[in-house]
């Protein structure tokens, strides 16, 4: 059984009094920090909400599937957030798969878009392929086609349009994801585990209770091995992410990735910190604390926190979150190691650790909740993405951690050694699960991605196609095509209405689509004639669920009504 100390020893009793005084004083400091973080979280809830995460395309010139009369002077792509001024490209490919321009793209002055000048292009079908790195350090790539003049089959022909349809890279977790994608997620999970364990381990070895027991020298082998695995996991995470960040540019932009992007600079810093740590960690207490802060704060400057507003709040919350997680994780590991290497000191260490763990857990909960509020435009968005689903799973594991912590305290109070060992191992297992989940969560977008609406309805005597691009709040292009029997004549009226489902009392917004001529597009359907209608403007004023309604009044006075519900995130 765990010893409680010799109550007849006056020196030991005095030591306990001094230790309890220091513990209370330390607890007071920690409680002040917790209260400060709670106030910060409350402030975060009333601050303006930043909702950009991975960069999303707002506009392309020319538009995806555009049918142009003549060659465009340039190709430009505009995003919803700032981009990294590093590895990016635009490639223009013809229908034979050949790159038709060697011109280098440039970053726009406000760093929210890229563009490239193009030579005069012959009539035909072209594909634009692009790749950028968003402010949160994640790669975003995609492609879209456009047509010049009248190509064989026309850009509207499904055999060509579908094959070359626009797409945007979006990292997803799925049962059939590639080994490359799986390696990215697993390597991030491993690196997060090692970052937290190593930082927390070094923190605890500098605490007075560890110093009195001489744990730094007794467990120096463990410290060295943790540093080795941290260095190795850093190399692995860089290696597995490089291909994704470089896109199809190969190693031509390797220097740009490492020296012109925040994620590349952090990788270099993390490698440098790992190497320096082999020689200097354990020499001076001040250096160990600076090393921990540099590693965790450097990580806080990348990822989702770096792309959100207000940045001082998101980065600050992320740093405190990582620090609290490291203290918890490192303390659990040290407790398990002490159980085998220095069991006589376990009891006193656990009494100190349990207090720190409680405050860390409180800070993790507060900062985590505040970050979710800052990241999402509405809390209901948490069920719309894989990021949100994993956050809910993480929250469920956190509840289990709270139950486990209660069982640990009960076992400590009753001095049940076997039970205490078992519950600490369970707590450590939950910590590993949470850290691995974070590795996955940080590479997913918190907010759903709006994708252009492509809606087609077939009928016996009428066909309809409607398209909204880019389907974001603000300016969009609204396109509707109607096919009626060729001997019938043009429809009397074609209307496009938008009704907000979240606020049913609001009147419908009529999009003023007008007839226009699109001579380069094929008719597609024998015996039918196509009529085109188009509008541009800000007819989607806010997020939410919208009912798109297309009303077609034929010359026979028969009205056909089409309805489609769309979600604008």
N, C-alpha and C positions, 0 to 999 in steps of 0.2 A: 504493500500500500504506500501511497505517497506520504512522506513525512510532513508534519506541520511545524517542526522545530522544537527545540527543548525549551519549555516554558520556564525552567529554572535558571536559564542563562540570562543574566542581566544584560550582557553585551548584545546578545541576539535580540532581546526585547527592544533595546535602544535602537538597534539597526532597523527593526521593523517600524518603529515610530518615525524615524527619519525617512524611510522608504515610503511610508504611507503619506507623510507630509509632502514629499516630492511628487508622489502620484496625484495627490489632490491638486497641487499647484499645476501640474502638467494637464490634468483633466480640465481645470479651469480655463487654461489657454485653448485647449481643443474645443471646449464648449463655446468659447467666444468665436472661434473660427467657424463652427457649425452654425451659430446664430447669424454670423456675417453672410455665409453662403445662403442661408434661408432668405435673408433680406434681398440678396442679389437675385435669387430665383424669383422672388415676388416682383422685383423690378423688371426682370426679363419678361414676365408675363404681360406687362403693360407697355413694353417698348415696341416700336414698329417691327413687324415680323419680316424677316428675310426668308424667302422660300426657294431661292435657287440652290440647286445641289450640283448634279452633273449638268454641264452645259447642254442646252437644248437649242436646236436650230429654230430661229424665228422667221427667217426669210432667206430665200435664195434668188439670185438673178443670173440666169433665167430661172423660172419656177420649174419644179419637178414636172416632167411630162409636157412641158411647154412646146408649142408648135410655132416656130418662128418663121417669118418670111425671109429674113436675112441674118447673116452671122452677127452674134453679139460682140461688142468691143471688149467685154471683160466678163469674168465670172466672179461673183461675190457671194459670200455666205455669212449671215449675221446670226449671232447667238444671244441668249438671254443673260449671259453673265460674262465677266472678264475671263480671258484666256491666258494661258501661260505663253509668254513670248519666247518660245523655244522650238520644240519639234512640231512642225505643222507642214502640211502640203495640200495642194490641189492638183489632181491629175485629170487631164482631159483625154478620153479614149474614144476612138471611132468604133464603128460596128464590126471591124475586123480585129479588134483587140489591140490596136496600135496606139501608142501615146502620140498625140498630134502636136504637142507644144512643149518646149523645154523652158518656157518662161517661169521664173521663180515667183511664188506668191509673196505678198506682203501682209503684215498685220496692220489693221486699222489703228488710228491714233488712240482711240479709247480702248483698244484691246478687246473689243467685243465681236470682232469679225475678221475674216481674211478675204483677200481678193487677188486675182491674177489677170493680167492682160493676155488676150488670145489673138492669134493671127486670123486673117479672114478665112473662114471655114467653108468648105464646099457643102452642098446640100447633102443631108443624110442624118442618120441617127447617132447621137453621141451620149457618152456616159461620163458624168463628173464624179470622181472619187475624192473624198477629203478626209483629213485626219488632223485633230487638234488635241491639246491637253487642257482640260478645264482648270479653273482656279483651285478646285479641291484635289488636284493631282491625278484625276482619272482621265484615261483616254476616251475620246469621243470620235467616232468615225462613221462614215456612211457614203452613200452614192445615190445619184438620181439621174434619169435620162432627160434629154430634150431633143427635138427634131428641128432641122433647118430645111425649109422648102418641103417638097413632097417626096418622101422616101418610099421605098417599096413596102406596101402594106400600111404605111402611115404609122405615126407614133401611137395612135389610138387603137391600133390592131392588138388584140390581146396576146397574140403570139410573140410580139416584140415588147409591148409595154409591160406585161407581167414578168417577162424574163429579165427585164432591166429596170424593174420598179425600184423607186427610191427606198432606201433603208438606212437605219441609223444603228450604230453599235450600242448595245446595252447589255452590260454584264448581268447574267441571270443564273440562278441556281436551278438545275433541273436534273432529272434522273439520267438524261442522255447527254449531258454536257461533256465537252472534249476533255482529254487528259490535260491539255494546256490550261484550260479554265479551272479544272479541279486543282491543279498544282498551284495556281495563283491563290485560291482560297485557303488551301491547306498551309501553304508557306506563310501566309499572313497570320493565320491562327497560331502557328508555331512561334513566329517572331513575337507576337503580342504576349504569349505565355512567357517567353524567355525575357522580354523586356521588363515585365512586371515582376517576375521572380527575382531577377538579378538586382534591379533597383531596390526592391523591398528587402532583399537579403542584406545588401550593403547598408541600408538604412538601419536595420535592426542590430547589426554587428557594432554600430556606432552608438547605440543606446547604452545608458549607464548600467543597466542590469546585465547586458551582454559583456560590457567591458569588465565588470567586477568578476564575472565568471571566467574571463579569459577565453571567450568563445572564438574570437577572431583568429587566434593562433591554433586553437584546437581544431577548427573547421576550415583552415586555410585551403585544404584540398578541395572542399566543396565550393569555395569562392572561385578558385581557379577554373574548375570544371564548368561552373555556371557562365563564367566569362567566355570560355571556349565555345560553349553551345550557342551563346548569344551572338558571338562573332560569326559562327557558321550559319546560323539562321538568318543573319543579315545578308550574308553573301547569297544564300539560297533565295531570299525574297527579291533581291535585286535581279538575279538571273531569271527568275520565273516571270518577272514583270516587264523586262526589257522589250521583249517581242511585242507585247500589247501596247506599250508606250511608243515604240518606234513605228508601228503600223507596217505599211508596205515600203517604207523608206529605207529599210535595211539598216546598216550601221553608219550610213552617211551622216545621220543626225545624232550620233551617239554623244558627241561633245555637247550639242545643244541640250540634250536631255539632262545631262549631269550638271551643266553650268548655267543654264538659262531657265530652269524650272524649279519650283520650290521642292517638289518631291525628289528631284535629282540631287539638289543641294543637301537635303536632309539625309539622303542615303550616304553621301560622302561624309557628312558630319557624324552619322551613326557609326560608320566604319572607323573613322578617326577616333571617336570616343572609345570604341571597343579596343582598338590597338593601344591607345594611351593607357587605358585601364589596366592592361596586363602589367605595366611597370609602376603605376602610381597609386592604384587603389589600395587602401590599407595603410598608406604611409602617413597621411594627414587627414584628420577629421574634416577640415574645411574643404579639402579637395573632393572627398567622397560625396559630401553634400552638393557641391557645385556640379559634380559629374552626374548625380541623380537628377538635379534640376535641369541641366542642359539636355539630357536625354529625353526627359518627359516633356519639357517645354518645347523642344524642337519638334517632337511628334505633334504637339498641340497646334503648331503652326502649319500643319499640312492636313489634308482630309477635309471632311465636311465643315469643320469649324472655321477653316480658312476662307471658305466661300460664302459664309453666312454673315448677316448683319444683325446687330452691331458686333463687329469683330472683337472688340475688347471683352464683350460678355461671352461670346461663343468660345473664344480661345481660352479665356480665363476659366470658364466652367470646365472645359476639356482638360486643362492642366490639373485642376483640383481633383477632377474625377480620376485621372490617371494616377495621381499621387496617392489618393485614398485606396485605389485598387492595388497599387504596388505595396503599400504598407500591410494591407490585409493578406495578399498573396505571399509576400516574403515572410511574414510572421507565421503563417501556417506551415510553410516549408521548413522554417527554422525549428518550429515545435516538433515536427515529425523527425527531423534529423537529431535533435537533442534527445528524443526518446531513445535513440539507439546509442548516441555518442556521449551524452551528458545528462543522464536521467535524473541525477541528484539536483540539477538546477531547473528541471521542467516545471515544478510546482510554482516557484516564484515567477518564472517567465510567463506562464499562462495567466497568472493573476494580473500581470502588467499588460499582456497582449490582449486579454479579453476586453479591457477598457478601451484600448486603442482600436480594436476591431469593431466595437460598438459605435464609436464615433466615426470611424471610416465607413462603416455600413450606412450610417445616417447621411454622411456627406455624399456617398455614392448615389443614394436614393434621391437626394435633393438635386444634385447637379445633373443626374441623368434625366429626371423629370423636367428640369428647366431647359435642358438642351433639346428635348423632344418638342417642347412648346415653341422654342425658337426656330427649330428646323421645319416645323409643319405649319401650313397656313390655318389648319384646323385639326383638332385632335382626332376627328373621325378619319382623317387621311391615313391613320396608322394601319387600317385594314386593307388599304388599296395596293400596297407594295410588299415585296418580299422583305425589304428592310423593316417595315412595320411589323410583319408577322414574326420575324426573328426577334424584334424588340419585345413583343408580347411573350415569346417563349423565354427570352432572357429574364423578363419580369417574373415569370412563373418560377424559374430556377432561383431567383433572388428570394422569393417567398420561402422556398425550401431551405435556403441558406439561413434565413431568420429563425426557422424552426430548429435547424441544426445547432445554431449558436445558443439557443435556449437550452438544448439538451447538453451542450458542452458545459454551460454554467451549472446546470444541475449536477452533472457528473463531478465537476470540480468541487462543488459544495459538499457532496457526499463522499469525496475522495475515492470514487470508484475508478480505479486505474484502467481496468479492461474496457469499461464502457467509455471512459474518456478517450482512450486511444482510438476506439472504433469511430466515435463521432468526429474526432479531428480528421481522420482519414476521409470520412464522408464529406466533411466541409471542404477539404482540399480537392476532392473530386469535383464538387460543384464549382469551385473556383476555376478549375481547368476547363470545364464545360462553358462557363461564362466567357473566359478569355478566348476560347476557340470561336464561340459565337460572335464575339466582337471582331475577330479577324475576318469573318464573313460579312458582318454588318457594315464595316467601314468601306467595303468595295461595292456596296449597293447604293442606289439613289434613294434618299428619304422620300422624295416626292415622285408621284407618277409622271410619266412622260406623255404629253399630248402628242397624238399622231394624226396626220391628215385623214379626214373622212373620205372614203371612197365607197359610194353606195350605188348599187345598181339593182333595178327591178325589171324583170322580164314579164311580158304579158302577151296575150294573143293578138291584140290590136294596137298596143302602145307599149313602148319601153321608155325607161327613164334612168338617167345617171346623174348623180349629184356629187359634187366634190367641194370640200372646204379645206383650204390650206392657209397657214399651217395649223389651224384649229387651236389658237391660243387667244387669250384675252387681248383685245386690241385689233390691229389691222389684220384682215384676212381677205383672201380671194374666194368668192362664191361662184361656182360654176354649175349650171344645170343643162343637161342635154335631153331632148325629148324626140323620140322616133314615132311617127304616125304613118299610116299608109300613104304612099306617095301621091295618090290621086285625091287625097282628102283636103290638103291645104294646111296652112299653118294654124296652130292652136289659137283660139280667140284670146286666151289669157294664160299666163304662167306666173304663179306667185310662189315666193319663198317666205315662210314665216318662222320665227323663232319664239318659242314660249318657254319661260323659265319655270321648271318644275318645282324648284324650292320655294318660289314665291308665286303661287298660282293666281294671286290677285292682280299681278302686273299684266298689263295689256301686252298682246303679242307684238314683237318687233318685226316689221316688214322689211325685208332686204330688197332694195330696189333693183332687181336684176333686169337687165335690158338685152334685147336681141343684138347679137353681133355675128359677124361672118367669120368662119374658120375654114378657109378653102383648102388647107393642107390635110385635114383629117379625112379618113375614109368613112364611108357611110356604114359599113359593117353589116347591115341587115338588108338583104335583097327584098325589094318591094316596099321598102320604108324610106322615108325622107327624114333627115335629122334637122332639128332646129336648136340653136345654141343661145344660151342666156348667161349673162355674167354681171357681177358687181364686185366692187372693192370698197372696203371701209371697216369701221369699228362697230360692227353690229353685234359683237359678243362682249358686252361691257364688264362682265364679272364672271368668276368661276361658278361652277355648279352643274346641275343636270338641266339640259335643254332638250326640248322637243322640236326637232326640225320637221317642218311640214311643207310639202310641195303640192300645190294645187294646179292641175292642168285642166282648163276648159277647152274642149274640142269644138270644132265647127258644128258638130251635131248637138251642141249644148250639153253633152254628157261631161260631168266633172269627175275626174279621177283624183283621189286624195292619197298621198303617200306620207307616212309618218315614221320617223326614226329618232330614238332617244340617244343623245350624245352626252358625254361627260367631259367638261372642260376643267382641267386641274389647275 
